[in-house]
Amino acid sequence: MKQIYLCLLFWFSLLLHSNGAIAKDKPTIGITLQPYYSYVSAIVGDTAEVLPLVVAGFNPHNYQPQPEDLARVQKMDAIVVNGIGHDDFALKVIKAAQRSDLLVIDANASVPLLSARGQSVGQGAVNPHTFMGLSATMTQVYEIANQLAAFYPSNASLYRQNARHYGQQLRTMKYQAMQALAQVDMQTIKVATTHDAYGYLLQEFGIDAPAVIEPAHGVAPSASQLQDTINQIRSSGIDVLFYELDMPNRFVTTIEQATGVKLFRFSHMTHGDYEPEKVMLEMQSNINTLIKAIHYANASAQKEAVQ
């Protein structure tokens, strides 16, 4: 079935190519995930059109390519990809398009990657959620800007200037968060997560999350896996459990009741509409949540120390 589907995509691509390219005033830069819409929109300003590969509302973890996705690729001059596991569907479409002239920008080409963690993660897998971290986001923005600057040299100065401005906003965000946490001993903070998406954000503040609950993204743990997690939280003295804002996590209520752990929700940044300000708004929201959670965990640690 998979081979038949890819074959259909290939022939659809040939049909689109036979119709010829349409002349246009501005280049079209494609993106595969919501965070890259924010990055590219900030970098290119009004010098290019930013075109999502897939319409809003899809789940990148289980999305299957559609013929209309291939039609969008044919309109693109370049496309920005995650390339390390979060948009594998897009890589299939790009391959089927057979566009030797298409600039494929690997946003994570320069990002120091974390190993993926979880009960069903394969050996050697990397954590693809680089868009969740401040430093990793800055590195991606600079990478995209540099590659676009090389491809469109007439706009190179503008792209790099816009990237620096974007990076400065993120650095300010991190500085303010560090100021808010200056009096906290991070060595006392013990947290767990329902999904291995938050490592890049947590490492910014020296926090490790030894327990990752979900066996796979969006898949609830079995009864035995859930019990193992409850036992791990109890034995580790974990005070905080982070889970995803936009995904159903019914089992976290069971964990909360069984362990007394406090729940805090993060945005995954890959849900909802494509919006230029999405990353800045949701990153700030996640940092505010993180600050609140760290202060809660620190207070709990101090209370335990007194007892």
C-alpha positions as CSV (number, residue, x, y, z in Angstrom):
1,M,0.0,0.0,0.0
2,K,2.8,2.4,0.9
3,Q,4.6,1.8,-2.4
4,I,1.3,2.4,-4.4
5,Y,0.8,5.6,-2.5
6,L,4.3,6.9,-3.1
7,C,3.9,5.9,-6.8
8,L,0.7,8.0,-7.0
9,L,2.6,11.0,-5.4
10,F,5.3,10.6,-8.0
11,W,3.0,10.6,-11.0
12,F,1.1,13.5,-9.6
13,S,4.4,15.4,-9.3
14,L,5.2,14.7,-13.0
15,L,1.8,16.1,-14.0
16,L,2.4,19.3,-12.0
17,H,5.8,19.6,-13.6
18,S,4.4,19.3,-17.1
19,N,2.2,22.3,-16.5
20,G,5.3,24.5,-16.1
21,A,6.3,26.9,-13.4
22,I,4.3,30.1,-12.7
23,A,6.1,33.3,-12.8
24,K,5.9,35.3,-9.5
25,D,7.4,38.4,-8.0
26,K,8.4,37.0,-4.6
27,P,9.9,33.6,-3.7
28,T,7.8,31.2,-1.8
29,I,9.4,29.6,1.3
30,G,7.7,26.5,2.5
31,I,7.6,25.2,6.1
32,T,6.6,21.9,7.7
33,L,5.8,22.8,11.3
34,Q,4.1,25.8,13.0
35,P,7.3,27.0,14.7
36,Y,9.1,27.4,11.4
37,Y,6.3,29.6,10.1
38,S,7.1,32.0,12.9
39,Y,10.9,31.8,12.3
40,V,10.7,32.3,8.5
41,S,8.0,35.0,8.8
42,A,10.3,37.0,11.1
43,I,13.3,36.5,8.9
44,V,11.9,37.3,5.4
45,G,9.4,40.0,6.4
46,D,7.5,41.0,3.2
47,T,10.3,39.9,0.8
48,A,8.8,36.4,0.4
49,E,5.6,34.3,0.8
50,V,5.6,31.7,3.6
51,L,3.6,28.6,2.7
52,P,2.8,25.8,5.1
53,L,3.1,22.3,3.5
54,V,0.1,21.1,5.4
55,V,-3.0,23.1,6.4
56,A,-3.4,23.9,10.2
57,G,-4.9,21.3,12.5
58,F,-2.8,18.3,11.7
59,N,-0.9,16.1,14.1
60,P,2.7,15.8,12.8
61,H,3.3,12.6,14.7
62,N,0.8,10.5,12.7
63,Y,0.1,12.6,9.6
64,Q,0.1,10.8,6.2
65,P,1.0,12.8,3.1
66,Q,-1.8,13.9,0.8
67,P,-1.7,14.8,-3.0
68,E,-2.5,18.4,-2.1
69,D,0.8,18.6,-0.1
70,L,2.7,17.7,-3.2
71,A,0.9,20.5,-5.1
72,R,2.1,23.0,-2.5
73,V,5.7,21.7,-2.8
74,Q,5.5,22.6,-6.5
75,K,4.8,26.2,-5.6
76,M,7.9,26.5,-3.3
77,D,11.3,27.8,-4.1
78,A,12.7,26.6,-0.7
79,I,11.4,24.6,2.2
80,V,12.4,24.6,5.9
81,V,12.4,21.2,7.6
82,N,13.0,19.8,11.1
83,G,14.7,16.8,9.4
84,I,15.3,14.8,12.6
85,G,12.1,13.0,13.2
86,H,9.3,15.5,13.7
87,D,8.3,15.9,10.1
88,D,9.1,12.6,8.4
89,F,5.9,13.0,6.4
90,A,7.4,16.1,4.7
91,L,10.6,14.3,3.7
92,K,8.4,11.7,1.9
93,V,6.6,14.5,0.0
94,I,9.8,16.3,-1.0
95,K,11.3,13.0,-2.3
96,A,8.2,12.3,-4.3
97,A,8.3,15.8,-5.8
98,Q,11.7,15.1,-7.4
99,R,12.6,18.9,-7.4
100,S,16.3,19.2,-7.9
101,D,15.9,23.0,-7.9
102,L,14.2,23.1,-4.5
103,L,16.3,24.4,-1.7
104,V,15.8,22.2,1.4
105,I,16.9,24.0,4.5
106,D,17.7,21.7,7.5
107,A,16.9,24.0,10.4
108,N,18.7,21.7,12.8
109,A,22.0,21.4,10.8
110,S,23.9,23.3,13.6
111,V,21.9,22.4,16.7
112,P,23.6,20.3,19.4
113,L,21.0,17.5,19.6
114,L,19.8,15.7,22.7
115,S,19.3,11.9,22.8
116,A,15.6,10.9,22.8
117,R,14.3,9.3,25.9
118,G,11.2,7.2,26.6
119,Q,10.1,3.6,27.0
120,S,9.8,2.9,23.3
121,V,12.6,5.1,21.9
122,G,15.0,3.3,19.5
123,Q,18.7,3.2,20.2
124,G,20.5,6.2,18.8
125,A,17.4,8.3,18.3
126,V,17.6,12.0,18.8
127,N,15.1,14.4,20.4
128,P,13.5,16.3,17.5
129,H,11.8,18.9,19.7
130,T,14.5,21.6,19.2
131,F,11.9,24.3,18.7
132,M,11.0,24.0,22.4
133,G,14.3,25.4,23.6
134,L,15.5,29.0,23.6
135,S,19.1,28.3,22.5
136,A,18.1,25.7,20.0
137,T,15.5,28.1,18.5
138,M,18.1,30.8,18.1
139,T,20.5,28.4,16.4
140,Q,17.7,27.3,14.0
141,V,16.8,30.9,13.2
142,Y,20.4,31.8,12.3
143,E,20.8,28.6,10.2
144,I,17.6,29.4,8.2
145,A,18.7,33.0,7.7
146,N,22.1,32.1,6.6
147,Q,20.9,29.5,4.1
148,L,18.3,31.9,2.7
149,A,20.9,34.7,2.5
150,A,23.1,32.5,0.4
151,F,20.2,31.6,-1.9
152,Y,18.9,35.2,-2.1
153,P,22.0,37.4,-1.7
154,S,20.1,40.6,-2.5
155,N,18.2,40.1,0.8
156,A,21.1,38.7,2.8
157,S,21.6,41.7,5.0
158,L,18.0,42.0,5.8
159,Y,17.6,38.3,6.6
160,R,20.6,38.3,9.0
161,Q,19.5,41.5,10.6
162,N,16.0,40.1,11.2
163,A,17.5,36.9,12.6
164,R,19.6,38.9,15.1
165,H,16.6,40.8,16.2
166,Y,14.7,37.6,16.8
167,G,17.6,36.1,18.7
168,Q,17.8,39.2,20.9
169,Q,14.2,38.8,21.9
170,L,14.8,35.2,22.9
171,R,18.0,36.2,24.8
172,T,16.0,38.8,26.7
173,M,13.3,36.3,27.5
174,K,15.9,33.9,28.9
175,Y,17.7,36.6,30.9
176,Q,14.5,37.7,32.6
177,A,13.7,34.0,33.4
178,M,17.1,33.5,34.9
179,Q,16.7,36.6,37.0
180,A,13.4,35.3,38.3
181,L,15.1,32.0,39.3
182,A,18.4,33.5,40.6
183,Q,17.7,32.5,44.2
184,V,16.6,28.9,43.5
185,D,18.9,25.9,44.0
186,M,18.3,23.9,40.8
187,Q,20.0,20.9,42.3
188,T,16.9,20.4,44.5
189,I,14.4,20.4,41.6
190,K,13.0,17.0,40.6
191,V,10.5,16.8,37.7
192,A,9.0,14.3,35.4
193,T,7.3,14.7,32.0
194,T,4.7,12.9,30.0
195,H,6.5,13.4,26.8
196,D,10.2,13.8,25.8
197,A,9.5,17.2,24.2
198,Y,10.8,19.5,26.9
199,G,14.4,18.5,27.3
200,Y,15.7,21.5,25.3
201,L,13.8,23.9,27.4
202,L,14.6,22.3,30.8
203,Q,18.4,22.1,30.0
204,E,18.4,25.9,29.6
205,F,17.9,26.0,33.4
206,G,20.0,23.0,34.4
207,I,17.0,20.7,35.0
208,D,16.9,17.0,34.3
209,A,13.7,15.0,33.9
210,P,14.6,11.4,34.7
211,A,11.0,10.0,34.1
212,V,9.4,10.2,30.7
213,I,5.9,8.6,31.0
214,E,4.5,8.1,27.6
215,P,5.7,5.0,25.7
216,A,5.3,7.1,22.5
217,H,3.9,10.5,21.7
218,G,0.1,10.6,22.2
219,V,0.0,6.9,23.3
220,A,-1.1,6.2,26.9
221,P,1.1,3.8,28.9
222,S,0.0,0.3,29.7
223,A,-1.2,-0.5,33.3
224,S,2.2,-1.9,34.1
225,Q,4.1,1.1,32.6
226,L,1.8,3.4,34.5
227,Q,2.5,1.6,37.8
228,D,6.3,1.6,37.1
229,T,6.1,5.4,36.6
230,I,4.1,5.9,39.8
231,N,6.7,3.9,41.7
232,Q,9.5,5.9,40.1
233,I,7.9,9.2,41.0
234,R,7.4,8.0,44.6
235,S,10.9,6.7,45.0
236,S,12.5,9.7,43.4
237,G,10.6,12.3,45.4
238,I,9.5,14.1,42.2
239,D,7.3,17.1,42.9
240,V,6.4,18.3,39.4
241,L,4.9,16.6,36.4
242,F,4.9,18.5,33.0
243,Y,2.4,17.5,30.4
244,E,1.3,18.8,27.1
245,L,-1.3,21.5,26.8
246,D,-3.0,20.3,23.6
247,M,-3.0,16.5,23.9
248,P,-5.3,14.3,26.0
249,N,-3.4,12.9,29.0
250,R,-6.1,11.1,31.0
251,F,-3.6,9.0,32.9
252,V,-1.9,12.0,34.5
253,T,-4.9,12.3,36.8
254,T,-4.2,8.8,38.1
255,I,-0.6,9.8,38.7
256,E,-1.5,13.0,40.5
257,Q,-3.9,11.1,42.8
258,A,-1.4,8.3,43.5
259,T,1.7,10.4,44.1
260,G,0.5,13.9,45.0
261,V,2.7,15.3,42.2
262,K,1.8,18.8,41.0
263,L,0.7,19.1,37.3
264,F,2.0,21.9,35.0
265,R,1.2,22.2,31.3
266,F,3.4,23.2,28.4
267,S,2.5,24.2,24.9
268,H,4.0,21.9,22.3
269,M,4.0,24.7,19.7
270,T,2.9,22.5,16.8
271,H,-0.9,22.9,17.3
272,G,-3.4,25.5,16.1
273,D,-3.1,28.1,13.4
274,Y,0.0,29.3,11.6
275,E,0.8,32.7,13.2
276,P,4.0,34.8,13.0
277,E,3.9,35.5,16.8
278,K,3.2,31.9,17.8
279,V,6.7,31.0,19.0
280,M,7.3,34.2,21.0
281,L,3.9,34.0,22.7
282,E,4.0,30.3,23.5
283,M,7.6,30.3,24.4
284,Q,7.0,33.1,26.9
285,S,3.9,31.1,28.2
286,N,6.1,28.0,28.7
287,I,8.8,29.9,30.5
288,N,6.2,31.5,32.8
289,T,4.9,28.0,33.5
290,L,8.4,26.7,34.1
291,I,9.2,29.5,36.6
292,K,6.0,28.8,38.5
293,A,6.8,25.1,38.6
294,I,10.4,25.6,39.7
295,H,9.3,27.9,42.6
296,Y,6.7,25.3,43.6
297,A,9.3,22.5,43.5
298,N,11.8,24.5,45.4
299,A,9.3,25.4,48.1
300,S,8.4,21.7,48.4
301,A,12.1,20.8,48.8
302,Q,12.6,23.4,51.5
303,K,9.5,22.1,53.3
304,E,10.8,18.5,53.2
305,A,14.2,19.7,54.4
306,V,12.7,21.3,57.5
307,Q,10.7,18.2,58.3
